[in-house]
Amino acid sequence: MAEIKDNELILTDENGKEIITEVLFTYENEERNKKYVFFVDPNDDENVIAMIYNDEGELFPIEDD
């Protein structure tokens, strides 16, 4: 699960541990009806991670270009 608030994306791993990441920006593509979030882990800010998210707080990998 994930929660976006105040430029933070709070991830919960399989052990229940929360990981707070920094949201760079979000983007909604109306043609594809998908929402994207771009974020970095504060401990590794050199790698930007992009994922699809929904209103229920679920994250999904991006599988197409």
PERA-V30353 format. One record per pair of residues at least 24 apart in sequence whose ideal C-beta (glycine too) atoms are under 10 Angstrom apart, sorted by the first residue. I is the first residue (numbers start at 1). J is the second residue. D is the distance in whole Angstrom. If there is no record, write none. Layout:
I&J&D + I&J&D
This chain:
1&56&8 + 1&57&5 + 1&58&7 + 1&59&8 + 2&37&8 + 2&39&9 + 2&51&8 + 2&53&7 + 2&54&10 + 2&56&10 + 2&57&5 + 2&58&7 + 2&59&5 + 3&57&6 + 4&35&10 + 4&37&7 + 4&39&9 + 4&53&7 + 4&57&8 + 7&39&9 + 8&39&9 + 8&42&10 + 9&37&6 + 9&38&10 + 9&39&5 + 9&40&10 + 9&41&10 + 9&49&9 + 9&51&9 + 9&53&9 + 9&57&10 + 9&59&9 + 10&57&9 + 11&39&9 + 11&41&9 + 11&51&10 + 11&57&10 + 11&59&8 + 12&57&9 + 19&43&9 + 21&45&10 + 21&49&8 + 24&48&7 + 24&49&9 + 24&50&9 + 26&53&8 + 32&64&9 + 34&60&9 + 34&62&9 + 36&62&7
